Amino acid sequence: MGGSPSSTRAAWNVHVAWLCIGEDSRRVEDGDIQVCEMLARYVPVVAVVTKARSDQGFRDEVQRLLPQARNVMRVRALAETDDEGHTLQPRGLTELVDITMERHSTRGRGRTSACSRSHPGAPCR
């Protein structure tokens, strides 16, 4: 990497934090809340609901319990096939990267395209 030592160090700083919560558990732990509060003092936080299969209001619950999170994204990294042969395709990864890059480039000032694309009508903070 080129550049001055200070710009090189800045490139390695944390600019956005992902707080991952498994959708299977259907709960946000006290530790998750504390970590989110601590991280949000320093960087924008995106709550990531992993293994997304059936929301049933869980995304809204995560948003309610983690108000410091700038957004809540539901993702499924791998395709899954259930016992009846129905396949759930990966979802949300592109939008998560878009949100992350947007948060990094604006340092949390903007609430534009990627957020509204991923959850139309949902609050983007």
N, C-alpha and C positions, 0 to 999 in steps of 0.2 A: 504494500500500500504506500502510495506517495503522500506528499503533503507534510506539513509541520507536525512535530510531536503532539501538539495540543489538538490539532484537527484529527489526527489519527486516533487519539484517545476518545474524542467526541464521537467518532464513527462507531466505537464499540460500546457506547452507553446504551442503556435500555431506554427505548422510546415509547413502547406500548407493551402492556402486560396482558396476557390471556389467562383468565382464571377458568379452568376446566371443571365442569360438573357433569357427571354421568346422568343421562336421562333415566336410566334404569333404576337409580336409587330413589328418584322422586323426592329428594330432600336437599336443602342447602344447610350445611353444618355451621355451627357457631364459628368454627375456625375459618370457613370460607368467607364469612361476613367480616371477620377481623382482618384477614389477609387482604380482602378487597379494600377495606377502609384504609389500611396502611399503604398499599400500593397507590391508591388514588391520590394520596397526598403528593406523590412524586411524578406519576405518569398516567396517561389515560388507560383505563382498564376496559377490556372487552370480555364479558362473561361468555364462555363457549359451552353450550350444552352438547355434550358428545354422545355418540351412539344414538342419534335422533331416529326414532321410529314412530312414536305416537305422542304428540305434544300434550293433548288433553289439558291445556292451560298451564303446563309447567313453565314455559317460557315467560309468561306473564308473572308467575309466582317468583321466578328468579329475578326478574326486573324489579318486583316489589321489595324483595328481601335484600337486593344489592343496588340501592339507588345510586351509588357512586359509580357503577359501571356505565360507561358511555353507550353501550349497546349490548344486547344479548343475541347471540347467533346460535342457531341449531345446525349441527353438522353431523354427517355420517361419512367417514373416510373410506370405508370399504363397502362393496356390494354385499348384501346378505340375502340368503334364500331361506324362507321359513319351511316348516314341515309340510305345508301344502304345496310347495313349489313356487310361491310368489317371491319375486326378487325385488328387493329395495335397492335402488341404485345410489351411489354416493351423491351427497348433496351438501351445499353450503360452503364448500372449501374455497371456491373462487370468490364468493362474496366475503368470506372471512379475510382472505388476503387483500381484497379491495378495501375493506374497512380498516384493516391494519395499516396499509400504506397511506390511506387518507388520514388516519389519526397521526401517523408519523410525520407526514409532510405538513400538516397544519397544527400539530401539537395540540389537537383537541379543539381548535377554534371553529372548524367547519363541521356542518352537519348536513352534508349534501348527498350527492348521487348514490354512493354505494349503500348508505343506510336506507334511503327511501326505496331503492331497488330491492333490497333484501327483505324488507317488511313494510310494504306500502301501508300507510296509515298509522304505523306504530311510531311512538315517540322516539326520536333519535337525539340522544343527549351528548 
